[in-house]
């Protein structure tokens, strides 16, 4: 599995590394917090639109319940896209690391 497809996420108090797009393709009961960060190179994740793709998969599969938080780790100072169904609650930098805290809005899309 190419390392650029790996991401880690917190599930039931443990960190799991997996191909994030394969894992998120399956529905999941809504979580209150998910933290995703691409394994290097970050530039490739940015070029391939991971932020937008993950936002869609997390909402569609019910991974984040409304009001839940998704933390996405990246780098840089790029302008952020609009993510329908998500509100950027915080944009924090620690050196070159940038943490984006997104809050899921609305209702559970799995229930129509």
C-alpha positions in Angstrom: 0.0 0.0 0.0 1.6 3.4 -1.0 2.4 5.4 2.1 0.7 8.5 0.7 -2.7 6.7 0.9 -2.2 6.0 4.6 -3.8 8.1 7.3 -4.3 7.5 11.0 -7.5 8.0 12.9 -8.7 7.6 16.4 -11.2 4.9 17.0 -12.6 3.9 20.3 -9.6 5.3 22.1 -6.9 3.8 19.9 -5.1 5.0 16.8 -5.4 3.0 13.7 -3.4 3.4 10.5 -5.2 2.4 7.3 -6.0 3.4 3.7 -8.3 6.2 4.6 -10.3 6.1 1.4 -11.0 2.4 1.7 -11.9 2.6 5.4 -14.2 5.6 4.9 -16.0 3.9 2.0 -17.9 1.8 4.6 -20.6 3.5 6.8 -19.9 3.9 10.5 -22.0 5.1 13.5 -21.3 8.7 14.0 -18.2 9.6 16.1 -17.7 12.8 18.1 -14.1 13.2 17.1 -11.9 12.0 14.2 -8.4 13.2 13.6 -6.9 12.6 10.1 -3.4 13.3 8.9 -1.8 12.2 5.7 1.5 10.4 5.9 4.1 12.4 3.9 4.2 13.8 1.3 1.6 16.4 2.4 1.9 18.2 -1.0 0.5 15.2 -2.7 -2.5 15.1 -0.4 -3.1 18.8 -1.1 -2.8 18.4 -4.9 -5.2 15.4 -4.9 -7.8 17.3 -2.9 -7.8 15.1 0.2 -9.5 17.8 2.3 -12.5 18.0 0.0 -12.7 14.2 -0.6 -12.5 13.4 3.2 -15.2 16.0 4.0 -17.6 14.2 1.6 -16.7 10.7 2.8 -16.9 11.5 6.5 -20.4 13.1 6.1 -21.8 10.6 3.7 -20.7 7.5 5.6 -22.0 9.0 8.9 -18.5 8.9 10.4 -19.0 12.2 12.1 -22.3 13.0 13.8 -23.7 16.5 13.5 -21.8 18.7 16.0 -18.8 16.3 15.9 -15.3 17.5 15.2 -12.9 16.4 12.4 -9.3 17.5 12.8 -7.3 17.6 9.7 -3.5 18.0 9.8 -1.7 19.7 7.0 1.0 22.3 6.3 1.1 25.7 4.6 -1.0 28.8 4.4 -3.2 28.0 1.5 -6.7 29.4 1.3 -9.2 26.9 2.4 -12.1 25.7 0.2 -15.7 25.9 1.2 -16.8 22.5 2.6 -20.6 22.1 2.4 -21.9 20.8 5.7 -18.8 21.8 7.6 -17.9 24.9 9.6 -14.2 25.8 10.2 -14.1 26.2 14.0 -10.3 26.8 14.3 -7.3 27.1 12.2 -4.2 26.7 14.4 -0.5 26.6 13.4 2.4 25.0 15.3 5.5 25.7 13.4 5.0 24.3 9.9 2.1 22.1 11.1 -1.4 23.4 10.5 -4.5 21.9 12.3 -7.9 22.6 10.9 -10.8 21.9 13.3 -14.0 21.3 11.3 -17.5 21.0 13.0 -20.1 18.9 11.2 -23.4 20.8 10.6 -26.9 19.7 9.8 -28.4 16.2 10.1 -27.2 12.7 9.4 -27.1 12.2 5.6 -27.5 8.5 5.9 -31.1 9.0 7.2 -32.1 11.2 4.2 
